[in-house]
């Protein structure tokens, strides 16, 4: 068993089973604390690691909204769970197209992993780091970017036993971690995600700005059990190696939108990643990047664009939720 597995097993044998959300939170914290999991040699690949175009497009989206909002003199650009810092580095490079915007920005990273903070510092040396959103300075508008952040926040599960919903837990059978009790249906909610979205939206309602959340998930009604583990780009059992595999669950975007609306922001209609990136000009950007390159390099850029936008790749599974201060203009990328 893994070190975290041994610690949880000891706790369970002394005090009894723990909830699924507690298990997930422990696994995610241990997993990211000591590793950089991204890319071909890691466990999974995210959109900014596929192509620089992803962060660049988000940079142009942000610069455009800032411009149309009357060019506030100072903005906090906040990224939640920045991974290697790749998205932000690409975003800032694109933002330099509008020098006044680049000057207005202060970068704040919300990141708990010491290993990833070090990776982020290499790519974005001028950032300020925080353990949570509450520590980001108040009083100026904020742009918040969160790619594959919410899927790592814990979900709670309930299991139906004899017609009654009960909390699903992780217990021990012998020395083996096991989900319990057994039932005939499972449902998921995520108070942690809804709380986070509400806190985020309350900040935007108070200080101005917008949040752009990209993740994989669905827009209600809730699915069953979506908890999944990934190791070396392949599915694994969620209880197989606590803290050593990437553990995520699908994001319920309807629940996030409801929390954001409840906290006083305007929520744009949920967009699919593919149409969103295409509406913001990813094809033109790919064309521009390809200019003067050899056929192999052009092929790689076209392939990355397809992977990010095609429905059978990431284009439909990944979705874009934006919430904005009520007095701010409508963000780009959501149709006419
Ligand atoms: N956005 C990056 C990384 C996604 S992986 C990308 O797209 O490549 C999830 C990120 O969230 C990691 O950086 C991880 O360390 C961070 N993270 C997970 N749970 C967190 C929490 N509760 N608070 C802050 N950061 C967290």
Boltz pocket constraint, residues with backbone or C-beta under 6 A from the ligand:
constraints:
  - pocket:
      binder: B
      contacts: [[A, 28], [A, 32], [A, 38], [A, 46], [A, 47], [A, 48], [A, 49], [A, 80], [A, 81], [A, 82], [A, 83], [A, 84], [A, 87], [A, 110], [A, 111], [A, 112], [A, 113], [A, 116], [A, 131], [A, 146], [A, 147], [A, 148], [A, 149], [A, 152], [A, 153]]
      max_distance: 6.0
